[in-house]
């Protein structure tokens, strides 16, 4: 599964992506997790299975939903784990969304 994390500049999502990759490896998950700035999404929009956006970019949710291919998941990361760069809780949130949809 290819997952893109978006934030304003790509810096904080880069740290979160590293934390999530480490946790995914621990869980034996075959996930490709990358971080990018929100201005770069058009370069990757056709290649991803899931887009996770930082809580500070929640205002982009509706716009991104319209642009994503059918079947591509989109979720806004929760501030509670995003602020702590908690990859475990981020993957738990992702799995809940995948299970519920």
N, C-alpha and C positions, 0 to 999 in steps of 0.2 A: 504494500500500500504506500502510495506517495502522498505525503502530507506537507503542506506549506503553512508556515506560521508567518503572519503579517504584523508588522508594527510600523510606526512612523518612519524610522530610519533603518530598521533591520537589526539594530544593536541589541536591544533587550530581548527580542525574539530569537536572536542568535544564541544567547545564553540559555533561553528556555529550550530551544531545539537541542542543544547539547545535553541538557538534563533529561529530556525526553528520549533521546537516542540511547543514553546510558541505561535508562529504565527499560526501554524496549528490548535492549540486548539482554538484560537480566531476565526478562520475561520470555525470551526466546522468540520475539516477534520480528518478522521480516518487514520492517517499516523503513522507508526512506524519508527522513524528516529534514526539511530545509527551512531557513529563515530568509525573508526578503522584506524590503520596504513596501508599503502599500502602493507606491508609484510603479513598482515592477510587476504587479500581478498580471498584467496583460501578456507578459512574456511567458507565463507559466500556466495560465488559466486552462488551457486545453490538455495539460499533461498531469493533472492532479486528481486524486481521489477524494481529498479533503482539504479544506482551507480553514485554519483556525486563526481568528483575528484577536489582537490584543483588546482588552476591555475599553481602552481609550479610543478605539476605532469602531465602537459599536454602531455609531451613526452611519457607517458604510454597509451595514448588514443587508439592507433591502436592495441597495444598488448592486452589490456583489451577487446576491441571489439571482438577480435578473441576468447577469453576465455568465454565470457558471453553467457548464454543460449539465444536462439532465443526469441525475444520479450522483453528482458531486456533492458531498456533504459540506456544510458550512456551519461553524459554531463560533460564538464569541466566548473567549476564555474568561473564566471568572477571576475577578481581582484577587480573591483570597489565595489562589495558588500562583497566579501570574506574578504578583508582587514578590513572592518568595522564590520564584523560579523553580517551583516544585513539579518536576517532570512526572513523578508518580501520580500526583493528583490530576495533572493535565491528561495523562493517559486514561485514568479512571473516568474522567469526564467524557473523553472521546469515546470510550467503549460504551458508556451509558447512552450517548447520543446514537451510536451505531446500532445498539441493541433496540432502542425505542423507535427507530425509523424503519 
